Amino acid sequence: MGLRETGSILKRTFLRTKKPSPVRQDGTELDKCLTTFDLTNLAIGSILGAGIYVVSGHVALNVAGPAVVLSFTIAGIASLMSGLCYAEFGSRVPNTTGSAYAYSYHTVGELIAYVIGWNLILEYMIGTAADARALSASIDYMTGYWISNHSRETFGVLPHVNTYPDLLSGAVSLVVTAVLAVGVKESAQWSTVFNFLNGGIALLVIVVGSLKADASIWSENGGFAPAGFHGVVSGAASCFYAFVGFDILATTGEEARSAEKSIPTAVTVSLLICWALYVGVSAVLTMLLPFRSIHSQTPLIESLDLHGFHWARWVVGFGAVSGLCAALLGSQFPLPRIIYAMACDGLLFRFFCRVNSRTETPLIATVVPGLITAVFAVLIDLTELVEMMSIGTLLAYSLVCTCVLLLRYQPTPWADADLLLDTDESECSGSQEDEVAPCGASVGDDREETVPLRSMGDSLQQQNTSDAQNCNAAKTSDESANDEEAISKNGDANQQQRRKQKRQNQQHRKKKQRSRQHALNLCGFRRRPMSTSSSYRLVIVMTVLMWLQAIVASCSLTLAESESIQPGSAKFLYVASGLMALGWVICLVVIFLQPQENVITRRLHFRVPLVPLLPTATVAVNVFLMVRLSRITWIRFAVWLALLPLLKSCGCTGLLIEYEDTFPFGEDLSLLVNKSAYYRESDIRSLLQLCSELDFAVVPLVQCFGHLEYALKHEKYFHLRECAQYPNNICPILQEAVDLVLSMIDEVVALHQACLGSKSHLLRHFHIGADEVYFLRRCPNCRASGQTEHQLFLSHVTRVANHIVTKHSLQPILWDDMLRQVDPELIRASKLSSLAQPMVWHYASQFQLKSEYFNKLASVFPPDQVWFAGSFRGSVAANCQITPLYHHSENTQAWLGVMREYQQASANCKQLAGFVLTGWQRYDHMACLCELLPVSVPVLLTCLVTVREFGFTVDIHSKLSRQMGFPDLLPWNPFVHPAVVEKISSQVDRYRHELSAGEAAFKAACDSVLLPAGSEEWLDQQIRPLRRKCEKMIANANQIVSLHACVS
């Protein structure tokens, strides 16, 4: 077998399709018991779940405001458009359990169907495990986190997955598997019960909330749509996922009593009911409270509780559990049916398609994935993976819409035979005189719909062939008779030649006309009565172009609306998106002018209206929503998702975060938020979720005294400055200034505690900054207080620390630099030592902390409560672009020596509180950017490994280089020519001797006029660091020379 034959076989195998047929086949072994009511309940349970109690508040608070009702409406319309395409497929291919897998198998071929089938299996399996985890978390919340705490104490945290074994979620998955294995009717009945509980509670919330609703709230706090059209559309992208789940109906084709009628009805009704409930809850919620005051985690509970409905906590909690039970049934219900369909088609093991005679369900296909799902639910936290799989859901919806479009324009079974007939007719008529009527002009006009398609096509082909043969025979006989008559009448050869030339000219003109008309037909300017292979290929090309144009236009619009884009670039992007939209419309018109396949389509019980407009518009909307949803969040956290696990592998155990104006403060502090670059609440939640998965301690930092330029630069807070000329620090005497700091701290703590939830033990410390407070006792209020600078500082930071301890039960941390010159007795008198822990920082490449400072710290603070801090970026120069590895590596190694000396000097210090590697992106709020984070990642990893190994050797360097993907030791290559090294070493050694001689001469000269401490301090700062560098260079040179240029 040659290469061409092999390629042909592979092409036929991968692209072969199953022919859809509306003819019902009742030979299935599955129980046909589901009614339209059952199907509608299954879809509602899968769509609603517990999201109705959370999604509306989240979108209103973070994205759209009160216009969340419009966002839900847009998302509902987009979902309904996709649902209509599913409904037509349910009517076109009613006898299938394969959902998008079966639909793609009937349209685009076996290979793509196989890939989509496995994607659906993974999607439903992960969704089921995630729903089981969510249900377990809800029950855990109602028990005061007793289950999670007990599991963590008993089993601990599992290695590699960084989570405790959630046995409750595994048990729930097994129970649902058992319910599904018993019978499909029983599953539908349980889903109905949970849906009535969930829907009834949602209606109760709407009715009760409407009693306290105030429509005037919509006109306050920025109006109905504070974020404008952009916020409404971005909110619709988030709300779209609230409607995901109706596609499970596409897996019930073989178990519905009348699938071709029930599935379209259930899809439409379920989406309309869910839309009404979503809009009702959103409207009531945003009329109970201003949207900026909505609690993101429990919006309905908090809103109703503030209006006196204290019972709402338990009622809404019960509704959420009921909704999660219905969602869990809806998530696991389609999984065995996808496996069953693929097994029946021979794409999975055949034993998966065995149906139990008693339960009439695919028992093996239900039990096996149920067990695997239970294991997933017990061992793995799948939150991030679920968010990733939701993009696959949008792609599946878009693919189904594309399949509907292609099926509408597929070639009619006898279309190519009629095309052949038309060609023969033209040739027949072209060779006759104008008064001769074409043969077979009425063929196909009297077709009857009751004839099977295959036999009808065969009979038509036979009829067309016989008619064409008759035409050719008549043509031949007529031509010969005319020629004989002409010769006998005139006997002139020239006249015969002229008549032949005339006939040839006529045939040539008609051939050109046929070619021109054929080209026009392909572009659709003359609609043929039925679709052909050529028109179908044109539709495929136009569909691919429309996909590409939708992607480019969506990306261009999204970039053009970015606040960071330049006006000129924005105009270019708008023009590009306009051109793409124009091309999209042209492709749509070309498809519209092509003939549709109507023989099968017009016999369907449900047909998508407005084809090709509705399917193509649905694809465009889905692409637009995908681009909108992933514009910032994916880019921002793609770095963290890859970086944080790498940091953990290098010894990192926590994350210290200083937000400044990038934190999403609430309404009262919204002026502080940098609208062009800030973290949304969802961004912080994603980051903290990843920290909880890695068991990272989280330490937020809010400056309480100095470095408050991001707040004091605003005119509203101008009067809170200590020095009117500089926006560095607040006046600690003003109560309004203190309240501002405490309110910022309260908001940051509240969001972090809410995001961490059951893992709130990871939030034990809070950093209050308090470094570099340069301006004290400058304002009249501070001078009138009679306190010294040290007393003002201590009284303020003690007040802030006491607030954090008493209100939030957290351990405050502060920088130590402002304490270095303060009398220890004054620190003890302020009681700061019993409240806060100091963090000693130093960012120089080489430094030493004297034992006197160690003794001072030990006399005030417990030795094991002291932190140390070095740096990995942002501490060398204000405008540094490349992070100097040597500087920060030296700083880290110097800290290792300091920590060793500190532990030796402090007898009671068995373990330090911690060591922090700080990285600043600006020297202060108004400075330019320093090194960016990606540039400094190698430095950070090097410093982490240095601390973990308590040193840095060649072997450690080699391992770290390979871990970061470097092919060899970088940047150190020890194999240099010994002669070169010796020459450099001798020059450095001579320089070292000159420094030593100069040091001795300077000390002898200065001791006579200065105190010894003064000369020692100057030498420590100016001369001795250079001498130590020379000594280290000489040691490195000797090590290189000792290798003798020999590679082992």
VENQUIZI-V596245 format. One record per backbone hydrogen bond with DSSP energy under -1.0 kcal/mol. CO is the residue of the C=O (numbers start at 1). NH is the residue of the N-H. E is the energy in kcal/mol with one decimal. If there is no record, write none. Layout:
CO|NH|E  CO|NH|E
This chain:
2|6|-2.3  3|7|-2.6  4|8|-2.3  5|9|-2.3  6|10|-2.6  7|11|-2.4  8|12|-2.4  9|13|-2.3  10|14|-3.0  11|15|-2.2  14|111|-2.6  31|33|-1.5  34|257|-2.4  35|39|-2.3  36|40|-2.3  37|41|-2.0  38|42|-2.2  39|43|-2.2  40|44|-2.4  41|45|-2.4  42|46|-1.9  43|47|-2.1  44|48|-2.8  48|51|-1.2  50|53|-1.5  51|54|-1.5  51|55|-2.9  54|58|-2.2  55|59|-2.6  56|60|-2.2  57|61|-2.3  58|62|-2.2  59|63|-2.1  59|64|-2.2  60|65|-1.1  64|67|-1.0  65|68|-1.6  66|69|-1.5  67|71|-1.9  68|72|-2.6  69|73|-1.5  70|74|-2.7  71|75|-2.6  72|76|-2.5  73|77|-2.4  74|78|-2.4  75|79|-2.5  76|80|-2.6  77|81|-2.2  78|82|-1.7  79|83|-2.8  80|84|-2.3  81|85|-1.2  82|86|-1.9  83|87|-2.3  84|88|-2.2  85|89|-2.0  86|90|-2.4  87|91|-1.4  88|92|-2.9  89|93|-3.4  94|96|-1.3  96|253|-1.1  98|101|-1.6  99|103|-2.2  100|104|-2.4  101|105|-2.0  102|106|-1.8  104|108|-2.2  104|109|-1.4  105|18|-1.5  109|113|-1.6  110|114|-2.5  111|115|-2.1  112|116|-2.7  113|117|-2.6  114|118|-2.0  115|119|-2.1  116|120|-2.6  117|121|-2.2  118|122|-2.4  119|123|-2.5  120|124|-2.8  121|125|-2.1  122|126|-2.6  123|127|-2.6  124|128|-2.3  125|129|-2.2  126|130|-2.6  127|131|-2.4  128|132|-2.4  129|133|-2.1  130|134|-2.5  131|135|-2.6  132|136|-2.3  133|137|-2.5  134|138|-2.2  135|139|-2.2  136|140|-2.3  137|141|-2.3  138|142|-1.9  139|143|-1.1  140|145|-3.1  141|144|-1.5  145|149|-1.9  146|150|-2.5  147|151|-2.5  148|152|-2.5  149|153|-2.2  150|154|-2.3  151|155|-2.9  158|162|-1.4  163|158|-2.3  165|167|-1.4  166|170|-1.5  167|171|-2.3  168|172|-2.3  169|173|-2.1  170|174|-1.9  171|175|-2.1  172|176|-2.3  173|177|-2.2  174|178|-2.1  175|179|-2.2  176|180|-2.4  177|181|-2.0  178|182|-1.6  179|183|-1.1  183|187|-1.5  184|188|-2.2  185|189|-2.0  186|190|-2.3  187|191|-2.3  188|192|-2.0  189|193|-2.0  190|194|-2.3  191|195|-2.2  192|196|-2.3  193|197|-1.9  194|198|-2.7  195|199|-3.4  196|200|-2.2  197|201|-2.0  198|202|-2.2  199|203|-2.4  200|204|-2.2  201|205|-2.4  202|206|-2.1  203|207|-2.6  204|208|-2.8  205|209|-2.6  206|210|-1.8  209|212|-1.1  214|217|-1.6  215|218|-1.3  216|219|-1.2  217|220|-1.5  224|67|-1.1  225|228|-1.6  227|231|-1.3  228|232|-1.8  229|233|-2.6  230|234|-2.6  231|235|-2.4  232|236|-2.0  233|237|-1.7  234|238|-1.4  235|239|-2.8  236|240|-1.9  239|242|-1.6  240|243|-1.6  245|248|-1.5  246|249|-1.7  247|250|-1.3  248|251|-1.9  249|252|-1.6  250|99|-1.5  252|255|-1.4  252|256|-1.1  255|33|-1.2  255|34|-2.6  258|261|-1.3  258|262|-3.5  259|263|-1.9  261|265|-1.4  262|266|-3.0  263|267|-2.4  264|268|-1.9  265|269|-2.6  266|270|-2.4  267|271|-1.8  268|272|-2.0  269|273|-2.4  270|274|-2.3  271|275|-2.3  272|276|-2.1  273|277|-2.1  274|278|-2.6  275|279|-2.5  276|280|-2.2  277|281|-2.5  278|282|-2.4  279|283|-2.6  280|284|-2.2  281|285|-2.5  282|286|-2.3  285|289|-1.4  287|214|-2.3  290|293|-2.4  291|294|-1.1  298|302|-2.2  299|303|-2.2  300|304|-2.6  301|305|-2.1  302|306|-2.0  304|309|-2.6  305|308|-1.5  308|310|-1.6  309|312|-1.5  311|315|-2.0  312|316|-2.8  313|317|-1.5  314|318|-2.3  315|319|-2.3  316|320|-2.5  317|321|-2.1  318|322|-2.2  319|323|-2.7  320|324|-2.4  321|325|-2.1  322|326|-2.2  323|327|-2.6  324|328|-2.5  325|329|-2.1  326|330|-2.4  327|331|-2.2  328|332|-2.0  329|333|-1.9  334|338|-2.1  335|339|-1.8  336|340|-2.3  337|341|-2.3  338|342|-2.3  339|343|-2.3  340|344|-2.3  341|345|-1.4  342|347|-2.7  343|346|-1.3  349|352|-1.5  350|353|-1.9  351|354|-1.2  356|360|-2.2  360|31|-1.5  361|356|-2.4  361|363|-1.8  363|367|-2.7  364|368|-2.1  366|370|-1.1  367|371|-2.3  368|372|-2.0  369|373|-2.6  370|374|-2.0  371|375|-2.0  372|376|-2.3  373|377|-2.7  374|378|-1.9  375|379|-2.2  376|380|-2.6  378|166|-2.2  382|386|-2.3  383|387|-1.8  384|388|-1.7  385|389|-2.3  386|390|-1.4  388|391|-1.1  389|393|-1.1  390|394|-1.5  391|395|-2.0  392|396|-2.2  393|397|-2.4  394|398|-2.4  395|399|-2.2  396|400|-2.2  397|401|-2.0  398|402|-2.1  399|403|-2.5  400|404|-2.2  401|405|-1.9  402|406|-2.4  403|407|-2.5  404|408|-1.7  408|597|-3.5  412|415|-2.1  414|418|-1.9  415|419|-1.9  416|420|-1.9  417|421|-2.1  418|422|-2.6  419|423|-1.7  420|424|-2.1  421|425|-2.7  422|426|-2.2  423|427|-2.3  424|428|-2.4  425|429|-3.1  426|430|-2.6  429|432|-1.1  433|436|-1.9  440|443|-1.3  442|445|-1.8  448|451|-1.2  452|456|-2.6  453|457|-2.5  454|458|-2.3  455|459|-2.6  456|460|-2.2  457|461|-2.4  458|462|-2.4  459|463|-2.7  460|464|-3.0  461|465|-2.5  462|466|-2.4  463|467|-2.4  464|468|-2.2  465|469|-2.2  466|470|-2.3  467|471|-2.2  468|472|-2.3  469|473|-2.4  470|474|-2.6  471|475|-2.4  472|476|-2.3  473|477|-2.4  474|478|-2.3  475|479|-2.2  476|480|-2.1  477|481|-2.0  478|482|-2.2  479|483|-2.1  480|484|-2.1  481|485|-2.1  482|486|-2.1  483|487|-2.1  484|488|-2.4  485|489|-1.8  486|490|-2.2  487|491|-1.0  492|496|-1.5  493|497|-2.2  494|498|-2.2  495|499|-2.0  496|500|-2.0  497|501|-2.3  498|502|-2.1  499|503|-2.2  500|504|-2.4  501|505|-2.3  502|506|-2.2  503|507|-2.4  504|508|-2.3  505|509|-2.4  506|510|-2.4  507|511|-2.0  508|512|-2.2  509|513|-2.1  510|514|-2.3  511|515|-2.2  512|516|-2.5  513|517|-2.7  514|518|-2.2  515|519|-2.0  516|520|-2.2  517|521|-2.3  518|522|-1.9  519|523|-1.4  520|525|-2.1  521|524|-1.0  531|412|-1.4  532|536|-2.1  533|537|-2.2  534|538|-1.8  535|539|-1.9  536|540|-2.0  537|541|-2.1  538|542|-2.5  539|543|-2.3  540|544|-2.2  541|545|-2.2  542|546|-2.1  543|547|-2.0  544|548|-2.2  545|549|-2.7  546|550|-2.3  547|551|-2.1  548|552|-2.4  549|553|-2.6  550|554|-2.3  551|555|-2.3  552|556|-2.4  553|557|-2.5  554|558|-2.2  555|559|-2.4  556|560|-2.4  557|561|-1.6  559|562|-1.2  562|565|-1.1  566|570|-2.6  567|571|-2.1  568|572|-1.9  569|573|-2.4  570|574|-2.5  571|575|-2.5  572|576|-2.5  573|577|-2.6  574|578|-2.2  575|579|-2.6  576|580|-2.4  577|581|-2.3  578|582|-2.4  579|583|-2.6  580|584|-2.3  581|585|-2.2  582|586|-2.3  583|587|-2.4  584|588|-2.1  585|589|-2.4  586|590|-2.3  587|591|-2.3  588|592|-2.5  589|593|-1.8  591|594|-1.3  598|602|-2.0  600|603|-1.3  601|604|-1.8  610|614|-2.8  612|616|-1.8  613|617|-2.6  614|618|-2.2  615|619|-2.1  616|620|-2.2  617|621|-2.6  618|622|-2.6  619|623|-2.4  620|624|-2.3  621|625|-2.6  622|626|-2.2  623|627|-2.2  624|628|-2.3  625|629|-2.5  626|630|-1.5  632|636|-2.9  633|637|-2.5  634|638|-1.4  637|641|-2.9  638|642|-1.2  639|643|-2.7  640|644|-2.5  643|647|-2.6  644|648|-2.4  645|649|-1.9  647|652|-2.4  648|651|-1.6  653|697|-2.3  655|699|-2.7  657|701|-2.4  659|662|-1.7  661|674|-2.9  662|679|-3.1  663|665|-2.1  667|670|-1.1  669|672|-1.7  670|673|-1.1  673|675|-1.1  674|677|-1.4  680|684|-2.1  681|685|-2.4  682|686|-2.2  683|687|-2.3  684|688|-2.9  685|689|-2.3  686|690|-2.0  687|691|-2.0  688|692|-2.4  689|693|-2.0  690|694|-1.7  691|696|-3.1  697|655|-3.1  699|657|-2.0  700|767|-2.8  705|730|-1.4  708|711|-1.3  708|712|-2.8  709|713|-1.6  711|714|-1.3  714|717|-1.1  715|718|-1.2  717|720|-1.6  718|721|-1.5  720|731|-2.1  723|726|-1.2  728|708|-2.9  729|722|-2.2  734|738|-1.7  735|739|-2.6  736|740|-1.8  737|741|-1.8  738|742|-2.5  739|743|-2.4  740|744|-1.8  741|745|-2.2  742|746|-2.5  743|747|-2.0  744|748|-2.0  745|749|-2.6  746|750|-2.5  747|751|-2.1  748|752|-2.0  749|753|-2.6  750|754|-2.2  751|755|-2.4  752|756|-2.1  753|757|-1.8  756|759|-2.4  757|760|-1.2  759|762|-1.9  760|763|-1.7  762|698|-2.2  764|811|-2.7  766|813|-2.0  767|702|-2.2  768|704|-1.8  769|815|-2.6  772|774|-1.4  779|783|-2.0  780|784|-2.3  788|792|-2.4  789|793|-2.3  790|794|-2.6  791|795|-2.5  792|796|-1.7  793|797|-2.4  794|798|-2.2  795|799|-1.6  796|800|-2.1  797|801|-2.6  798|802|-2.4  799|803|-1.6  800|804|-1.9  801|805|-2.1  802|806|-2.6  803|807|-2.3  804|808|-1.2  804|810|-1.3  811|766|-2.3  812|837|-1.7  813|768|-3.1  814|839|-2.2  816|819|-2.0  819|822|-1.1  823|827|-1.7  824|828|-2.4  825|829|-2.2  826|830|-1.4  827|832|-1.0  828|831|-1.1  832|835|-1.4  832|836|-2.7  837|814|-2.0  838|867|-2.7  839|816|-1.6  840|869|-2.3  850|854|-1.3  851|855|-2.6  852|856|-1.8  853|857|-2.5  854|858|-2.6  855|859|-1.6  857|860|-1.0  857|861|-3.1  862|865|-2.3  866|913|-1.6  867|840|-2.8  868|916|-2.5  869|842|-1.7  870|918|-2.3  873|920|-1.5  877|880|-1.3  884|888|-1.6  885|889|-2.5  886|890|-2.4  887|891|-2.0  888|892|-2.3  889|893|-2.3  890|894|-2.3  891|895|-1.8  892|896|-1.5  893|897|-1.5  894|898|-1.9  895|899|-2.9  896|900|-1.8  897|901|-2.3  898|902|-2.5  899|903|-2.2  900|904|-1.8  901|905|-2.3  902|906|-1.9  906|909|-1.2  908|910|-1.0  914|868|-1.9  916|870|-2.4  918|872|-2.6  921|930|-2.8  924|927|-1.7  932|936|-1.2  936|940|-2.4  937|941|-2.6  938|942|-2.1  939|943|-2.5  940|944|-2.4  941|945|-2.5  942|946|-2.0  943|947|-2.0  944|948|-2.7  945|949|-2.7  946|951|-2.1  953|957|-2.3  954|958|-2.5  955|959|-2.4  956|960|-2.5  957|961|-2.2  958|962|-2.1  959|963|-2.1  960|964|-2.0  961|966|-2.7  974|976|-1.7  977|981|-1.9  978|982|-2.7  979|983|-1.8  980|984|-2.2  981|985|-2.9  982|986|-2.1  983|987|-1.5  984|988|-2.4  985|989|-2.5  986|990|-2.0  987|991|-1.9  988|992|-2.3  989|993|-2.2  990|994|-1.9  991|995|-2.1  992|996|-2.4  993|997|-2.7  994|998|-2.6  995|999|-2.4  996|1000|-2.2  997|1001|-2.4  998|1002|-2.6  999|1003|-2.3  1000|1004|-2.2  1001|1005|-2.0  1002|1006|-2.5  1003|1007|-2.1  1006|1009|-1.3  1006|1010|-3.2  1011|1015|-1.4  1012|1016|-2.2  1013|1017|-2.0  1014|1018|-2.0  1015|1019|-2.3  1016|1020|-2.4  1017|1021|-1.5  1018|1022|-2.3  1019|1023|-1.2  1019|1024|-2.6  1023|1027|-1.9  1024|1028|-2.5  1025|1029|-1.8  1026|1030|-2.1  1027|1031|-2.2  1028|1032|-2.1  1029|1033|-2.4  1030|1034|-2.3  1031|1035|-2.1  1032|1036|-2.5  1033|1037|-2.3  1034|1038|-2.5  1035|1039|-1.8  1036|1040|-2.1  1037|1041|-2.6  1038|1042|-1.9  1040|1043|-1.1  1041|1044|-1.7  1043|1046|-1.3
